[in-house]
Amino acid sequence: MIAGHYGLAAGVKAWEPRLPLWALMLSTFLLDVVFIFLNIAGIEYITPANPELGNSYGNALIHAYYTHSLLGALLIAAVAGAFAGRQWGRRGGITIAAVVFSHWILDLLVHRPDLPILPGNAGNLPLLGFGLWQVPVASAVIELALVLAGAYLYYRSATGLPSAQGANGSSQRIRALTASGVTAALLLLLLASDFLGL
Amino acid sequence: MLTIILMLALIIVAGWFDSRLNWQQTDRTAQEERS
């Protein structure tokens, strides 16, 4: 799941408007950002669930035993929330932490059982994952629902903004429609691109 | 590759368009409502 994470972040903007969209988008993807560094270091990696299907949508086993462990995700969320709290206050920090951790919750839904509870899969506890990726169409439909809901909530919030003092109301509305349109278009393109394995 | 470009575009491009909107006014209105 990629676009679904971003759709959720766009929707959160309606609930906490003072948080910049870039911060919400980065937060929703933060576990994967840390994963990229550990992947380069050779600590975490991805293998195809079915080698014959190659790079197709949802055909992945993600061996991210630190960034995508339950405890690891909570720790990354807490650190991100603490940093965000210094910039945007307590409520902003809690929101950012929740958005970071939402990544793990959504991954739990779609991943095959490859999400450990403790970092490094300490204790060899059962790996978690409901495996919705095994039914790619169902997973894509859920992602589409997240994208559409997020884009709509963002649009509703952006177009409901009051004009700045002295600003032209119609130019403000055009800006809101442009921001909403760009966000929605990029979300839909991202979903299509991921689904087609581009 | 396209997927990665789009992910970055969402953060940078959508984030830039978002930053041009008057979100601070919403905060001020919410604070006034709370007080």
gemmi code that builds the backbone of each chain (N, CA, C; Angstrom):
import gemmi

chains = {
    "A": [
        ("MET", (0.844, -1.198, 0.000), (0.000, 0.000, 0.000), (0.876, 1.245, 0.000)),
        ("ILE", (0.607, 2.126, -0.971), (1.332, 3.393, -1.003), (0.332, 4.559, -1.028)),
        ("ALA", (-0.506, 4.576, -2.070), (-1.419, 5.711, -2.225), (-2.391, 5.826, -1.049)),
        ("GLY", (-2.793, 4.705, -0.486), (-3.720, 4.736, 0.648), (-3.152, 5.494, 1.833)),
        ("HIS", (-1.844, 5.320, 2.077), (-1.204, 6.058, 3.171), (-1.320, 7.568, 2.926)),
        ("TYR", (-1.033, 7.971, 1.682), (-1.067, 9.394, 1.350), (-2.500, 9.946, 1.387)),
        ("GLY", (-3.455, 9.101, 0.967), (-4.860, 9.523, 1.025), (-5.276, 9.822, 2.455)),
        ("LEU", (-4.858, 8.967, 3.364), (-5.175, 9.185, 4.775), (-4.571, 10.505, 5.261)),
        ("ALA", (-3.316, 10.760, 4.855), (-2.651, 11.999, 5.280), (-3.401, 13.227, 4.763)),
        ("ALA", (-3.880, 13.169, 3.524), (-4.637, 14.306, 2.964), (-5.919, 14.525, 3.757)),
        ("GLY", (-6.547, 13.432, 4.179), (-7.777, 13.548, 4.965), (-7.525, 14.155, 6.333)),
        ("VAL", (-6.387, 13.835, 6.930), (-6.059, 14.359, 8.267), (-5.920, 15.876, 8.227)),
        ("LYS", (-5.532, 16.406, 7.083), (-5.376, 17.865, 6.941), (-6.685, 18.592, 7.286)),
        ("ALA", (-7.811, 17.960, 6.966), (-9.101, 18.587, 7.270), (-9.326, 18.655, 8.777)),
        ("TRP", (-8.758, 17.716, 9.507), (-8.949, 17.649, 10.957), (-7.968, 18.559, 11.693)),
        ("GLU", (-6.769, 18.685, 11.147), (-5.735, 19.507, 11.788), (-5.124, 20.437, 10.730)),
        ("PRO", (-5.856, 21.504, 10.342), (-5.461, 22.321, 9.184), (-4.118, 23.032, 9.342)),
        ("ARG", (-3.695, 23.281, 10.576), (-2.458, 24.069, 10.712), (-1.212, 23.255, 10.386)),
        ("LEU", (-1.340, 21.937, 10.317), (-0.184, 21.126, 9.935), (-0.004, 21.186, 8.430)),
        ("PRO", (1.185, 21.513, 7.960), (1.397, 21.577, 6.503), (1.185, 20.204, 5.856)),
        ("LEU", (0.672, 20.240, 4.636), (0.413, 18.972, 3.944), (1.696, 18.175, 3.756)),
        ("TRP", (2.820, 18.884, 3.481), (4.077, 18.157, 3.254), (4.460, 17.354, 4.505)),
        ("ALA", (4.206, 17.935, 5.697), (4.568, 17.245, 6.935), (3.699, 16.001, 7.134)),
        ("LEU", (2.423, 16.123, 6.791), (1.525, 14.960, 6.916), (1.906, 13.876, 5.908)),
        ("MET", (2.221, 14.315, 4.683), (2.609, 13.350, 3.639), (3.922, 12.640, 4.011)),
        ("LEU", (4.861, 13.417, 4.537), (6.139, 12.823, 4.944), (5.934, 11.879, 6.133)),
        ("SER", (5.074, 12.268, 7.051), (4.830, 11.457, 8.244), (4.223, 10.108, 7.889)),
        ("THR", (3.275, 10.128, 6.964), (2.588, 8.892, 6.622), (3.540, 7.891, 5.958)),
        ("PHE", (4.653, 8.426, 5.442), (5.609, 7.623, 4.696), (6.900, 7.418, 5.494)),
        ("LEU", (6.926, 7.905, 6.734), (8.194, 7.971, 7.472), (8.804, 6.583, 7.750)),
        ("LEU", (7.968, 5.598, 8.032), (8.524, 4.251, 8.278), (9.277, 3.765, 7.043)),
        ("ASP", (8.723, 4.066, 5.861), (9.387, 3.639, 4.626), (10.642, 4.470, 4.341)),
        ("VAL", (10.655, 5.735, 4.788), (11.866, 6.554, 4.625), (13.007, 5.931, 5.427)),
        ("VAL", (12.718, 5.553, 6.667), (13.762, 4.917, 7.495), (14.134, 3.559, 6.886)),
        ("PHE", (13.104, 2.875, 6.358), (13.359, 1.587, 5.696), (14.369, 1.737, 4.556)),
        ("ILE", (14.232, 2.810, 3.772), (15.139, 3.023, 2.628), (16.598, 3.038, 3.105)),
        ("PHE", (16.845, 3.745, 4.218), (18.224, 3.825, 4.738), (18.707, 2.446, 5.219)),
        ("LEU", (17.826, 1.722, 5.912), (18.231, 0.393, 6.382), (18.367, -0.591, 5.217)),
        ("ASN", (17.588, -0.340, 4.172), (17.696, -1.163, 2.968), (19.042, -0.951, 2.293)),
        ("ILE", (19.459, 0.303, 2.207), (20.771, 0.621, 1.625), (21.877, -0.013, 2.468)),
        ("ALA", (21.656, -0.051, 3.781), (22.656, -0.639, 4.691), (22.599, -2.171, 4.688)),
        ("GLY", (21.610, -2.729, 3.956), (21.507, -4.185, 3.848), (20.842, -4.841, 5.061)),
        ("ILE", (20.189, -4.041, 5.888), (19.572, -4.592, 7.099), (18.122, -5.024, 6.823)),
        ("GLU", (17.419, -4.259, 6.021), (16.033, -4.589, 5.685), (15.921, -4.708, 4.166)),
        ("TYR", (14.995, -5.533, 3.702), (14.884, -5.743, 2.253), (13.491, -6.277, 1.899)),
        ("ILE", (13.238, -6.314, 0.591), (11.957, -6.813, 0.074), (12.230, -7.983, -0.850)),
        ("THR", (11.413, -9.024, -0.743), (11.493, -10.124, -1.707), (10.092, -10.334, -2.290)),
        ("PRO", (9.991, -10.826, -3.522), (8.654, -11.081, -4.071), (8.004, -12.274, -3.355)),
        ("ALA", (6.718, -12.158, -3.054), (6.006, -13.275, -2.420), (5.946, -14.450, -3.384)),
        ("ASN", (5.692, -14.135, -4.655), (5.694, -15.148, -5.711), (6.691, -14.698, -6.783)),
        ("PRO", (7.863, -15.346, -6.853), (8.903, -14.881, -7.784), (8.428, -14.807, -9.231)),
        ("GLU", (7.448, -15.615, -9.601), (6.978, -15.614, -10.996), (6.210, -14.333, -11.338)),
        ("LEU", (5.662, -13.667, -10.301), (4.855, -12.476, -10.558), (5.685, -11.196, -10.551)),
        ("GLY", (6.964, -11.310, -10.171), (7.879, -10.160, -10.233), (7.405, -8.972, -9.416)),
        ("ASN", (7.384, -7.802, -10.095), (7.142, -6.521, -9.414), (5.665, -6.135, -9.394)),
        ("SER", (4.767, -7.124, -9.501), (3.348, -6.762, -9.595), (2.808, -6.274, -8.260)),
        ("TYR", (1.661, -5.599, -8.328), (1.046, -4.942, -7.159), (0.822, -5.927, -6.011)),
        ("GLY", (1.361, -5.605, -4.860), (1.116, -6.391, -3.651), (1.891, -7.686, -3.554)),
        ("ASN", (2.748, -7.939, -4.531), (3.497, -9.203, -4.530), (4.818, -9.032, -3.771)),
        ("ALA", (4.705, -8.684, -2.485), (5.934, -8.393, -1.745), (5.895, -9.000, -0.345)),
        ("LEU", (7.042, -9.504, 0.042), (7.286, -9.848, 1.442), (8.326, -8.846, 1.927)),
        ("ILE", (7.959, -8.092, 2.930), (8.845, -7.010, 3.360), (9.534, -7.417, 4.655)),
        ("HIS", (10.831, -7.589, 4.532), (11.620, -8.005, 5.696), (12.167, -6.750, 6.371)),
        ("ALA", (11.249, -6.038, 7.012), (11.604, -4.770, 7.670), (11.389, -4.968, 9.165)),
        ("TYR", (12.300, -5.729, 9.740), (12.074, -6.193, 11.113), (12.349, -5.127, 12.169)),
        ("TYR", (12.842, -3.976, 11.746), (13.038, -2.885, 12.710), (12.008, -1.779, 12.475)),
        ("THR", (12.011, -1.210, 11.272), (11.117, -0.079, 11.005), (9.650, -0.474, 11.039)),
        ("HIS", (9.337, -1.708, 10.628), (7.942, -2.121, 10.534), (7.557, -3.104, 11.639)),
        ("SER", (8.377, -3.175, 12.708), (7.916, -3.923, 13.883), (6.956, -3.026, 14.649)),
        ("LEU", (6.063, -3.634, 15.404), (5.082, -2.835, 16.148), (5.783, -1.848, 17.079)),
        ("LEU", (6.746, -2.341, 17.826), (7.453, -1.464, 18.766), (8.310, -0.427, 18.024)),
        ("GLY", (8.963, -0.871, 16.941), (9.781, 0.057, 16.147), (8.936, 1.189, 15.573)),
        ("ALA", (7.759, 0.839, 15.068), (6.872, 1.862, 14.500), (6.412, 2.832, 15.581)),
        ("LEU", (6.107, 2.293, 16.757), (5.690, 3.171, 17.854), (6.820, 4.120, 18.255)),
        ("LEU", (8.045, 3.607, 18.269), (9.197, 4.449, 18.633), (9.424, 5.555, 17.600)),
        ("ILE", (9.381, 5.182, 16.325), (9.568, 6.192, 15.266), (8.454, 7.240, 15.345)),
        ("ALA", (7.227, 6.777, 15.598), (6.099, 7.709, 15.717), (6.303, 8.649, 16.910)),
        ("ALA", (6.796, 8.101, 18.013), (6.999, 8.931, 19.209), (8.078, 9.983, 18.970)),
        ("VAL", (9.165, 9.581, 18.314), (10.245, 10.534, 18.036), (9.747, 11.631, 17.085)),
        ("ALA", (9.040, 11.213, 16.024), (8.506, 12.203, 15.066), (7.518, 13.132, 15.765)),
        ("GLY", (6.678, 12.561, 16.621), (5.699, 13.368, 17.348), (6.372, 14.371, 18.270)),
        ("ALA", (7.469, 13.955, 18.907), (8.185, 14.866, 19.812), (8.778, 16.039, 19.035)),
        ("PHE", (9.381, 15.750, 17.872), (9.934, 16.829, 17.048), (8.815, 17.756, 16.556)),
        ("ALA", (7.737, 17.135, 16.076), (6.624, 17.935, 15.545), (5.987, 18.778, 16.645)),
        ("GLY", (5.940, 18.234, 17.849), (5.340, 18.966, 18.959), (6.068, 20.261, 19.266)),
        ("ARG", (7.380, 20.271, 19.039), (8.158, 21.496, 19.289), (7.805, 22.574, 18.270)),
        ("GLN", (7.408, 22.133, 17.079), (7.085, 23.092, 16.017), (5.604, 23.480, 16.025)),
        ("TRP", (4.729, 22.496, 16.249), (3.294, 22.739, 16.069), (2.464, 22.497, 17.325)),
        ("GLY", (3.127, 22.369, 18.456), (2.395, 22.224, 19.707), (1.992, 20.779, 19.984)),
        ("ARG", (1.408, 20.596, 21.167), (1.088, 19.249, 21.643), (0.124, 18.511, 20.701)),
        ("ARG", (-0.930, 19.213, 20.315), (-1.925, 18.586, 19.432), (-1.309, 18.207, 18.078)),
        ("GLY", (-0.465, 19.121, 17.555), (0.201, 18.833, 16.287), (1.134, 17.638, 16.409)),
        ("GLY", (1.857, 17.568, 17.538), (2.771, 16.451, 17.755), (2.042, 15.121, 17.844)),
        ("ILE", (0.925, 15.135, 18.562), (0.145, 13.891, 18.691), (-0.410, 13.473, 17.338)),
        ("THR", (-0.855, 14.460, 16.561), (-1.407, 14.144, 15.233), (-0.330, 13.544, 14.329)),
        ("ILE", (0.854, 14.157, 14.335), (1.941, 13.638, 13.491), (2.311, 12.219, 13.931)),
        ("ALA", (2.413, 11.996, 15.245), (2.737, 10.657, 15.742), (1.674, 9.647, 15.289)),
        ("ALA", (0.412, 10.045, 15.353), (-0.671, 9.146, 14.946), (-0.602, 8.847, 13.448)),
        ("VAL", (-0.273, 9.873, 12.652), (-0.175, 9.654, 11.203), (0.995, 8.714, 10.887)),
        ("VAL", (2.121, 8.911, 11.588), (3.264, 8.004, 11.380), (2.857, 6.574, 11.709)),
        ("PHE", (2.188, 6.394, 12.841), (1.832, 5.029, 13.242), (0.711, 4.449, 12.368)),
        ("SER", (-0.107, 5.317, 11.763), (-1.171, 4.809, 10.887), (-0.598, 3.966, 9.753)),
        ("HIS", (0.652, 4.240, 9.400), (1.319, 3.460, 8.348), (1.339, 1.971, 8.733)),
        ("TRP", (1.685, 1.725, 9.983), (1.788, 0.325, 10.445), (0.405, -0.333, 10.450)),
        ("ILE", (-0.609, 0.435, 10.877), (-1.970, -0.116, 10.943), (-2.450, -0.506, 9.535)),
        ("LEU", (-2.237, 0.389, 8.561), (-2.682, 0.085, 7.200), (-1.855, -1.059, 6.599)),
        ("ASP", (-0.556, -1.069, 6.917), (0.277, -2.181, 6.442), (-0.192, -3.509, 7.033)),
        ("LEU", (-0.612, -3.471, 8.296), (-1.110, -4.690, 8.946), (-2.271, -5.286, 8.154)),
        ("LEU", (-3.076, -4.405, 7.592), (-4.242, -4.852, 6.830), (-3.832, -5.582, 5.551)),
        ("VAL", (-2.844, -5.056, 4.847), (-2.546, -5.586, 3.507), (-1.362, -6.565, 3.459)),
        ("HIS", (-0.418, -6.407, 4.362), (0.772, -7.269, 4.307), (0.426, -8.729, 4.566)),
        ("ARG", (1.142, -9.608, 3.902), (1.169, -10.999, 4.351), (1.871, -10.997, 5.705)),
        ("PRO", (1.746, -12.070, 6.488), (2.363, -12.020, 7.825), (3.885, -11.844, 7.754)),
        ("ASP", (4.299, -10.564, 7.790), (5.739, -10.259, 7.780), (6.081, -9.105, 8.732)),
        ("LEU", (5.092, -8.704, 9.542), (5.318, -7.590, 10.465), (5.578, -8.132, 11.870)),
        ("PRO", (6.801, -7.949, 12.378), (7.086, -8.458, 13.726), (6.528, -7.541, 14.815)),
        ("ILE", (6.447, -8.077, 15.995), (5.984, -7.273, 17.139), (7.167, -6.504, 17.734)),
        ("LEU", (8.281, -7.198, 17.921), (9.451, -6.557, 18.515), (10.534, -6.341, 17.458)),
        ("PRO", (11.341, -5.294, 17.597), (12.423, -5.047, 16.625), (13.339, -6.261, 16.466)),
        ("GLY", (13.716, -6.519, 15.225), (14.586, -7.658, 14.949), (13.875, -8.993, 15.134)),
        ("ASN", (12.551, -8.935, 15.267), (11.743, -10.124, 15.547), (12.279, -10.853, 16.786)),
        ("ALA", (12.650, -10.066, 17.784), (13.174, -10.650, 19.027), (12.136, -11.582, 19.644)),
        ("GLY", (12.592, -12.695, 20.119), (11.707, -13.668, 20.750), (10.957, -14.552, 19.770)),
        ("ASN", (11.188, -14.312, 18.469), (10.495, -15.093, 17.429), (8.993, -15.179, 17.658)),
        ("LEU", (8.411, -14.040, 18.003), (6.949, -13.989, 18.176), (6.290, -14.099, 16.801)),
        ("PRO", (5.001, -14.423, 16.775), (4.339, -14.567, 15.465), (4.403, -13.271, 14.656)),
        ("LEU", (4.625, -13.414, 13.352), (4.608, -12.248, 12.460), (3.156, -11.905, 12.132)),
        ("LEU", (2.903, -10.609, 11.972), (1.523, -10.149, 11.787), (1.272, -9.674, 10.357)),
        ("GLY", (0.010, -9.729, 9.956), (-0.390, -9.259, 8.630), (-1.620, -10.016, 8.173)),
        ("PHE", (-2.677, -9.255, 7.807), (-3.930, -9.909, 7.409), (-3.915, -10.356, 5.945)),
        ("GLY", (-2.932, -9.919, 5.189), (-2.708, -10.495, 3.857), (-3.665, -10.075, 2.763)),
        ("LEU", (-4.234, -8.869, 2.882), (-5.186, -8.459, 1.844), (-4.529, -8.326, 0.465)),
        ("TRP", (-3.215, -8.184, 0.445), (-2.512, -8.118, -0.847), (-2.683, -9.408, -1.654)),
        ("GLN", (-3.072, -10.472, -0.988), (-3.284, -11.726, -1.734), (-4.531, -11.632, -2.605)),
        ("VAL", (-5.365, -10.634, -2.334), (-6.510, -10.336, -3.206), (-6.297, -8.903, -3.711)),
        ("PRO", (-5.451, -8.748, -4.723), (-5.018, -7.404, -5.117), (-6.162, -6.438, -5.411)),
        ("VAL", (-7.233, -6.934, -6.013), (-8.331, -6.024, -6.354), (-8.970, -5.465, -5.088)),
        ("ALA", (-9.153, -6.322, -4.074), (-9.751, -5.850, -2.815), (-8.852, -4.806, -2.162)),
        ("SER", (-7.553, -5.061, -2.171), (-6.602, -4.117, -1.593), (-6.632, -2.786, -2.351)),
        ("ALA", (-6.690, -2.876, -3.683), (-6.712, -1.651, -4.499), (-7.998, -0.868, -4.265)),
        ("VAL", (-9.102, -1.568, -4.057), (-10.381, -0.878, -3.803), (-10.308, -0.111, -2.483)),
        ("ILE", (-9.709, -0.732, -1.472), (-9.552, -0.043, -0.182), (-8.638, 1.169, -0.342)),
        ("GLU", (-7.567, 1.012, -1.097), (-6.673, 2.159, -1.338), (-7.413, 3.276, -2.071)),
        ("LEU", (-8.216, 2.878, -3.064), (-8.984, 3.876, -3.820), (-9.946, 4.622, -2.894)),
        ("ALA", (-10.575, 3.875, -1.987), (-11.506, 4.513, -1.042), (-10.760, 5.513, -0.154)),
        ("LEU", (-9.566, 5.142, 0.305), (-8.768, 6.060, 1.130), (-8.362, 7.302, 0.333)),
        ("VAL", (-7.975, 7.086, -0.919), (-7.559, 8.203, -1.785), (-8.732, 9.152, -2.036)),
        ("LEU", (-9.891, 8.594, -2.385), (-11.048, 9.443, -2.688), (-11.531, 10.183, -1.446)),
        ("ALA", (-11.571, 9.465, -0.320), (-12.019, 10.110, 0.926), (-11.043, 11.216, 1.322)),
        ("GLY", (-9.748, 10.924, 1.243), (-8.740, 11.921, 1.603), (-8.804, 13.131, 0.691)),
        ("ALA", (-8.929, 12.888, -0.612), (-8.984, 13.996, -1.577), (-10.234, 14.836, -1.342)),
        ("TYR", (-11.365, 14.193, -1.050), (-12.607, 14.936, -0.819), (-12.518, 15.777, 0.455)),
        ("LEU", (-12.005, 15.172, 1.537), (-11.888, 15.912, 2.802), (-10.959, 17.112, 2.640)),
        ("TYR", (-9.877, 16.904, 1.878), (-8.942, 18.013, 1.638), (-9.628, 19.114, 0.824)),
        ("TYR", (-10.322, 18.714, -0.224), (-11.039, 19.672, -1.085), (-12.051, 20.476, -0.259)),
        ("ARG", (-12.828, 19.768, 0.569), (-13.872, 20.435, 1.352), (-13.252, 21.446, 2.321)),
        ("SER", (-12.142, 21.018, 2.913), (-11.469, 21.877, 3.877), (-10.839, 23.088, 3.179)),
        ("ALA", (-10.174, 22.853, 2.064), (-9.467, 23.943, 1.348), (-10.447, 24.951, 0.768)),
        ("THR", (-11.539, 24.472, 0.197), (-12.490, 25.403, -0.421), (-13.353, 26.110, 0.625)),
        ("GLY", (-13.326, 25.647, 1.850), (-14.085, 26.308, 2.915), (-13.277, 27.343, 3.665)),
        ("LEU", (-12.029, 27.566, 3.237), (-11.177, 28.525, 3.952), (-11.651, 29.956, 3.717)),
        ("PRO", (-11.577, 30.789, 4.761), (-11.897, 32.202, 4.543), (-10.768, 32.878, 3.768)),
        ("SER", (-11.096, 33.971, 3.108), (-10.057, 34.715, 2.384), (-9.176, 35.467, 3.364)),
        ("ALA", (-7.902, 35.620, 3.000), (-7.001, 36.432, 3.822), (-7.468, 37.882, 3.750)),
        ("GLN", (-7.147, 38.643, 4.790), (-7.559, 40.050, 4.809), (-7.013, 40.771, 3.590)),
        ("GLY", (-7.895, 41.440, 2.884), (-7.469, 42.203, 1.715), (-7.280, 41.361, 0.469)),
        ("ALA", (-7.435, 40.036, 0.605), (-7.216, 39.181, -0.567), (-8.507, 39.061, -1.374)),
        ("ASN", (-8.340, 38.779, -2.649), (-9.476, 38.582, -3.536), (-10.072, 37.190, -3.289)),
        ("GLY", (-11.379, 37.149, -2.995), (-12.034, 35.876, -2.679), (-11.966, 34.872, -3.814)),
        ("SER", (-12.125, 35.360, -5.053), (-12.133, 34.398, -6.165), (-10.728, 33.844, -6.419)),
        ("SER", (-9.699, 34.648, -6.189), (-8.345, 34.109, -6.397), (-8.013, 33.085, -5.307)),
        ("GLN", (-8.539, 33.320, -4.104), (-8.359, 32.345, -3.034), (-9.047, 31.021, -3.393)),
        ("ARG", (-10.235, 31.114, -3.983), (-10.968, 29.913, -4.355), (-10.235, 29.157, -5.472)),
        ("ILE", (-9.675, 29.920, -6.414), (-8.923, 29.273, -7.500), (-7.706, 28.536, -6.931)),
        ("ARG", (-7.044, 29.157, -5.959), (-5.897, 28.496, -5.324), (-6.327, 27.217, -4.610)),
        ("ALA", (-7.473, 27.291, -3.928), (-7.966, 26.116, -3.196), (-8.320, 24.990, -4.162)),
        ("LEU", (-8.975, 25.359, -5.268), (-9.352, 24.340, -6.263), (-8.103, 23.748, -6.915)),
        ("THR", (-7.099, 24.595, -7.172), (-5.857, 24.096, -7.779), (-5.154, 23.130, -6.832)),
        ("ALA", (-5.022, 23.526, -5.565), (-4.347, 22.656, -4.587), (-5.088, 21.330, -4.454)),
        ("SER", (-6.423, 21.390, -4.397), (-7.222, 20.165, -4.267), (-7.082, 19.294, -5.509)),
        ("GLY", (-7.121, 19.946, -6.683), (-7.019, 19.198, -7.933), (-5.666, 18.523, -8.091)),
        ("VAL", (-4.600, 19.270, -7.762), (-3.248, 18.711, -7.869), (-3.092, 17.532, -6.907)),
        ("THR", (-3.565, 17.714, -5.677), (-3.447, 16.641, -4.683), (-4.222, 15.400, -5.132)),
        ("ALA", (-5.462, 15.603, -5.575), (-6.290, 14.468, -6.005), (-5.662, 13.763, -7.212)),
        ("ALA", (-5.186, 14.558, -8.178), (-4.601, 13.965, -9.384), (-3.355, 13.146, -9.049)),
        ("LEU", (-2.493, 13.703, -8.193), (-1.262, 12.979, -7.831), (-1.585, 11.703, -7.051)),
        ("LEU", (-2.599, 11.769, -6.186), (-2.992, 10.575, -5.426), (-3.490, 9.475, -6.372)),
        ("LEU", (-4.326, 9.863, -7.325), (-4.877, 8.865, -8.255), (-3.791, 8.301, -9.173)),
        ("LEU", (-2.887, 9.191, -9.626), (-1.774, 8.724, -10.466), (-0.876, 7.763, -9.685)),
        ("LEU", (-0.660, 8.079, -8.410), (0.198, 7.224, -7.566), (-0.432, 5.837, -7.418)),
        ("LEU", (-1.732, 5.813, -7.193), (-2.419, 4.522, -7.055), (-2.316, 3.722, -8.355)),
        ("ALA", (-2.567, 4.412, -9.485), (-2.491, 3.729, -10.780), (-1.088, 3.219, -11.047)),
        ("SER", (-0.103, 4.038, -10.731), (1.288, 3.677, -10.987), (1.701, 2.465, -10.141)),
        ("ASP", (1.306, 2.488, -8.866), (1.640, 1.361, -7.985), (0.917, 0.092, -8.443)),
        ("PHE", (-0.365, 0.240, -8.792), (-1.150, -0.924, -9.201), (-0.600, -1.553, -10.477)),
        ("LEU", (-0.098, -0.709, -11.376), (0.437, -1.224, -12.648), (1.910, -1.601, -12.555)),
        ("GLY", (2.496, -1.377, -11.370), (3.899, -1.757, -11.166), (4.876, -0.897, -11.941)),
        ("LEU", (4.534, 0.387, -12.121), (5.400, 1.286, -12.924), (6.513, 1.881, -12.094)),
    ],
    "B": [
        ("MET", (9.829, 3.330, -10.688), (10.469, 4.643, -10.742), (9.436, 5.766, -10.744)),
        ("LEU", (8.388, 5.600, -11.606), (7.320, 6.607, -11.662), (6.633, 6.725, -10.301)),
        ("THR", (6.459, 5.587, -9.632), (5.810, 5.590, -8.310), (6.614, 6.428, -7.324)),
        ("ILE", (7.931, 6.276, -7.343), (8.782, 7.039, -6.422), (8.712, 8.537, -6.736)),
        ("ILE", (8.710, 8.871, -8.038), (8.621, 10.277, -8.442), (7.302, 10.884, -7.954)),
        ("LEU", (6.213, 10.105, -8.095), (4.905, 10.611, -7.669), (4.841, 10.784, -6.154)),
        ("MET", (5.494, 9.873, -5.426), (5.519, 9.995, -3.964), (6.222, 11.296, -3.558)),
        ("LEU", (7.340, 11.581, -4.202), (8.058, 12.820, -3.898), (7.245, 14.041, -4.335)),
        ("ALA", (6.559, 13.894, -5.478), (5.750, 15.011, -5.982), (4.640, 15.357, -5.000)),
        ("LEU", (4.064, 14.342, -4.371), (2.997, 14.615, -3.402), (3.522, 15.447, -2.236)),
        ("ILE", (4.728, 15.135, -1.802), (5.291, 15.877, -0.673), (5.682, 17.294, -1.109)),
        ("ILE", (6.345, 17.401, -2.263), (6.906, 18.695, -2.667), (5.871, 19.556, -3.407)),
        ("VAL", (5.265, 18.987, -4.459), (4.376, 19.802, -5.306), (3.045, 20.083, -4.592)),
        ("ALA", (2.389, 19.012, -4.122), (1.109, 19.227, -3.418), (1.362, 20.063, -2.165)),
        ("GLY", (2.491, 19.819, -1.503), (2.834, 20.590, -0.313), (3.002, 22.064, -0.619)),
        ("TRP", (3.587, 22.371, -1.783), (3.774, 23.776, -2.164), (2.427, 24.456, -2.445)),
        ("PHE", (1.563, 23.786, -3.204), (0.237, 24.372, -3.466), (-0.526, 24.564, -2.154)),
        ("ASP", (-0.382, 23.597, -1.254), (-1.060, 23.683, 0.046), (-0.560, 24.887, 0.848)),
        ("SER", (0.731, 25.167, 0.742), (1.312, 26.249, 1.553), (0.826, 27.624, 1.096)),
        ("ARG", (0.259, 27.715, -0.116), (-0.221, 29.006, -0.625), (-1.630, 29.327, -0.139)),
        ("LEU", (-2.242, 28.382, 0.572), (-3.605, 28.622, 1.062), (-3.574, 29.259, 2.448)),
        ("ASN", (-4.708, 29.813, 2.813), (-4.786, 30.644, 4.010), (-5.199, 29.812, 5.236)),
        ("TRP", (-4.411, 28.763, 5.537), (-4.793, 27.860, 6.632), (-4.685, 28.546, 7.990)),
        ("GLN", (-3.805, 29.539, 8.127), (-3.630, 30.204, 9.423), (-4.931, 30.832, 9.895)),
        ("GLN", (-5.728, 31.306, 8.939), (-6.993, 31.953, 9.293), (-7.919, 30.948, 9.977)),
        ("THR", (-7.874, 29.684, 9.529), (-8.692, 28.643, 10.154), (-8.276, 28.472, 11.606)),
        ("ASP", (-6.987, 28.487, 11.857), (-6.488, 28.350, 13.224), (-6.996, 29.473, 14.104)),
        ("ARG", (-6.893, 30.696, 13.542), (-7.310, 31.851, 14.325), (-8.804, 31.753, 14.639)),
        ("THR", (-9.581, 31.334, 13.627), (-11.020, 31.207, 13.836), (-11.305, 30.150, 14.892)),
        ("ALA", (-10.574, 29.017, 14.818), (-10.789, 27.936, 15.788), (-10.419, 28.397, 17.195)),
        ("GLN", (-9.327, 29.164, 17.298), (-8.912, 29.654, 18.616), (-9.950, 30.619, 19.177)),
        ("GLU", (-10.499, 31.460, 18.294), (-11.516, 32.409, 18.754), (-12.768, 31.667, 19.220)),
        ("GLU", (-13.107, 30.592, 18.482), (-14.293, 29.823, 18.864), (-14.088, 29.164, 20.221)),
        ("ARG", (-12.832, 28.648, 20.443), (-12.551, 27.965, 21.713), (-12.603, 28.951, 22.890)),
        ("SER", (-12.097, 30.185, 22.636), (-12.086, 31.141, 23.739), (-13.468, 31.817, 23.835)),
    ],
}
model = gemmi.Model(1)
for chain_id, residues in chains.items():
    chain = gemmi.Chain(chain_id)
    for i, (resn, *xyz) in enumerate(residues, 1):
        res = gemmi.Residue()
        res.name, res.seqid = resn, gemmi.SeqId(i, " ")
        for name, pos in zip(("N", "CA", "C"), xyz):
            atom = gemmi.Atom()
            atom.name, atom.element = name, gemmi.Element(name[0])
            atom.pos, atom.b_iso = gemmi.Position(*pos), 0.0
            res.add_atom(atom)
        chain.add_residue(res)
    model.add_chain(chain)
structure = gemmi.Structure()
structure.add_model(model)
structure.setup_entities()
